[in-house]
Every structure is written in structure tokens, then in C-alpha cells.
Amino acid sequence: MLMGLYNYWVVVVLMMVGFYIVIAHGNLIKKIVGLIIFQTSVFIFYISMAKVDGGTAPILAEGIKLYSNPLPHVLILTAIVVGIATTALALALAVRIKEAYGSIEEEEIQKKDNQDC
């Protein structure tokens, strides 16, 4: 029973790994990678939920009674594109932070920011 739901176990493990990376690490690049892993787990979960056993592509033909909905897969493709754009923006911000503060470590950035006040 539990091994039949292996895709959900993969989702939970990836989600927790991504969440741990975001929480535990102070390096901005590592945080971005953690967010990417977390986002990927959400994609896998959404696609797993959309799977229809025995369903075929939504093309009208004789003898087919069960169709699979293509909308969730299209939404995931859109989410992947948005995720790539968000990742590119986050990496560009990390580069600008590195130029401005000389570091991408969260603690060092906060120390320098507090010194300026």
C-alpha cells in the first residue's frame, strides 16, 4: 500500500529537503536552490494528482470512454516558465547584493547593513 504511493513520498521528501535548505542556510544561492527544490516538489505533486488511470488523450474517437484532463499539465508548463523567470530574477538580485555588500551570506549582509545605520 505505502509503496504504491511512492510519488507522494518523493514529493514529501523533496519538499522537506527544500524547506530545510531555505531555513537552515544563510547563503543566498543555497536558499534559491532550496526554493527551486521546493517548487519542483509542488510540480510533481500537482502532476501526480492530475494523473487519471486508464485515461487517454482528449481526442474524440470511438470506444474511448475515459479521458485525461490536459489543463493541469498545461498549468504546470506555465508554472515552470514562471519559476525559471523567478529564479533568474533571484540570481540577478543575488549578484547585485554581492556587488553592494561584498558577500552573499545573510549574517554578513545584516552586520554591514546595521553598521550603516
Secondary structure, DSSP 8 states (H G I E B T S, - for coil): --GGGHHHHHHHHHHHHHHHHHHH--BHHHHHHHHHHHHHHHHHHHHHHH--TT-B-S---TT---B--SHHHHHHHHHHHHHHHHHHHHHHHHHHHHHHHS--BHHHHHHHHHHH-
